[in-house]
Amino acid sequence: MLPEPAPNPIAEITEPAIAEMVHAFYRKVRQDAVLGPVFNTTIAEAAWPAHLETMCRFWSAVMLTSGRYSGNPVAKHQAVTAIEHSMFDRWLALWQETASALFVAPIAAEFMLKATRIGASLQMAIFRRLPERAARQAQTVA
């Protein structure tokens, strides 16, 4: 079930709207029983402000084609050995919950469409190399 939309849902994709979305989403992620432990152990407390700013630039590039982001999200995610395939469903559910609560329906749908595509791309990049990943995880545990 989706949350009730805000009394005055955001009707335009702007930099401040993206920042509100990113910050609200990651507040939920950090408290989430499934995602929180991965994010909170991967990103040091002192690094969260920089991470949030990076995510704002990333989503600005995605939603506004602003060109504000340059980086390699695939490499960043491949380095996190605790990521499991099922976590992407939870990530998308929290993303949809947040977008639906903040934005008018058509804009929430735009955010969701982009997130779904990004999630699918990341999953392909991370999990298509399962033998390599399994070997890395086995070394980490040993």
C-alpha positions as CSV (number, residue, x, y, z in Angstrom):
1,M,0.0,0.0,0.0
2,L,1.4,3.4,-1.0
3,P,1.5,6.2,1.6
4,E,-0.9,9.1,1.4
5,P,0.5,11.9,-0.8
6,A,1.7,15.1,0.8
7,P,-1.0,17.7,1.2
8,N,0.8,19.8,-1.5
9,P,2.6,17.2,-3.6
10,I,5.5,18.5,-5.7
11,A,4.5,19.1,-9.3
12,E,7.8,19.9,-10.9
13,I,11.2,18.2,-11.0
14,T,13.7,20.8,-9.7
15,E,17.1,20.6,-7.9
16,P,15.4,21.3,-4.5
17,A,12.7,18.6,-5.2
18,I,15.4,16.1,-6.1
19,A,17.3,16.9,-2.9
20,E,14.1,16.5,-0.9
21,M,13.5,13.1,-2.6
22,V,17.1,11.9,-2.0
23,H,17.3,12.9,1.6
24,A,13.8,11.5,2.4
25,F,14.7,8.2,0.7
26,Y,18.0,7.7,2.4
27,R,16.5,8.5,5.8
28,K,14.2,5.5,5.2
29,V,17.1,3.4,3.8
30,R,19.2,4.0,6.9
31,Q,16.4,2.8,9.2
32,D,15.3,-0.1,7.0
33,A,15.9,-3.6,8.5
34,V,17.1,-5.0,5.2
35,L,19.0,-2.1,3.6
36,G,20.1,-0.1,6.6
37,P,22.9,-2.6,7.8
38,V,24.5,-2.6,4.3
39,F,24.4,1.1,3.8
40,N,25.4,2.0,7.4
41,T,28.4,-0.3,7.4
42,T,29.5,0.7,3.8
43,I,29.2,4.4,4.3
44,A,30.8,5.9,7.4
45,E,28.7,8.3,9.4
46,A,31.0,11.2,8.5
47,A,30.7,10.3,4.8
48,W,26.9,10.6,4.6
49,P,26.7,14.3,3.8
50,A,29.1,13.8,0.8
51,H,27.2,10.7,-0.2
52,L,23.9,12.5,-0.2
53,E,25.3,15.3,-2.3
54,T,26.7,12.8,-4.8
55,M,23.2,11.2,-4.9
56,C,21.6,14.6,-5.5
57,R,24.0,15.2,-8.4
58,F,23.3,11.7,-9.8
59,W,19.6,12.1,-9.7
60,S,19.9,15.6,-11.2
61,A,21.7,14.1,-14.1
62,V,19.1,11.3,-14.4
63,M,16.0,13.4,-14.1
64,L,17.1,16.8,-15.4
65,T,19.9,15.7,-17.7
66,S,22.0,18.3,-15.9
67,G,25.3,16.6,-16.4
68,R,26.1,17.3,-12.7
69,Y,27.2,13.7,-12.0
70,S,30.3,12.0,-13.1
71,G,31.3,8.7,-11.6
72,N,31.0,5.0,-11.8
73,P,28.0,3.7,-9.9
74,V,28.5,0.1,-11.2
75,A,32.0,-0.1,-9.8
76,K,30.9,1.4,-6.4
77,H,28.1,-1.2,-6.1
78,Q,30.3,-4.1,-7.3
79,A,32.6,-3.3,-4.5
80,V,29.9,-3.9,-1.9
81,T,30.0,-7.6,-1.3
82,A,27.0,-7.5,1.1
83,I,24.5,-6.6,-1.7
84,E,22.1,-9.4,-2.4
85,H,19.8,-9.7,-5.4
86,S,16.6,-9.4,-3.3
87,M,17.7,-6.1,-1.9
88,F,16.9,-4.3,-5.1
89,D,13.2,-5.1,-4.7
90,R,13.3,-3.4,-1.2
91,W,15.3,-0.5,-2.6
92,L,12.6,0.0,-5.3
93,A,9.8,-0.3,-2.8
94,L,11.3,2.4,-0.6
95,W,12.0,4.6,-3.7
96,Q,8.4,4.2,-4.8
97,E,7.0,4.9,-1.4
98,T,9.1,8.1,-1.1
99,A,8.3,9.4,-4.6
100,S,4.6,8.7,-4.2
101,A,4.5,10.5,-0.9
102,L,6.4,13.6,-2.2
103,F,5.3,14.1,-5.8
104,V,2.2,14.2,-8.0
105,A,1.5,10.8,-9.6
106,P,3.1,11.5,-13.1
107,I,6.3,12.7,-11.6
108,A,6.5,9.9,-9.1
109,A,6.0,7.5,-12.0
110,E,9.0,9.2,-13.8
111,F,11.2,8.7,-10.8
112,M,10.1,5.1,-10.5
113,L,10.7,4.4,-14.2
114,K,14.2,5.7,-14.0
115,A,14.9,3.9,-10.8
116,T,13.6,0.6,-12.2
117,R,15.9,0.9,-15.2
118,I,18.9,1.8,-13.0
119,G,18.2,-1.1,-10.7
120,A,18.0,-3.5,-13.6
121,S,21.2,-2.2,-15.0
122,L,23.0,-2.5,-11.7
123,Q,21.7,-6.0,-11.1
124,M,23.0,-7.1,-14.4
125,A,26.4,-5.6,-13.8
126,I,26.7,-6.9,-10.3
127,F,25.2,-10.4,-10.6
128,R,26.2,-11.4,-14.1
129,R,29.6,-12.2,-12.7
130,L,28.4,-14.5,-10.0
131,P,31.5,-16.8,-9.9
132,E,33.8,-13.9,-9.4
133,R,31.6,-12.3,-6.8
134,A,31.2,-15.6,-4.9
135,A,35.0,-16.0,-4.9
136,R,35.4,-12.5,-3.5
137,Q,32.8,-13.1,-0.8
138,A,34.4,-16.4,0.1
139,Q,37.8,-14.6,0.5
140,T,36.1,-12.0,2.7
141,V,34.6,-14.6,5.0
142,A,37.7,-16.7,5.3
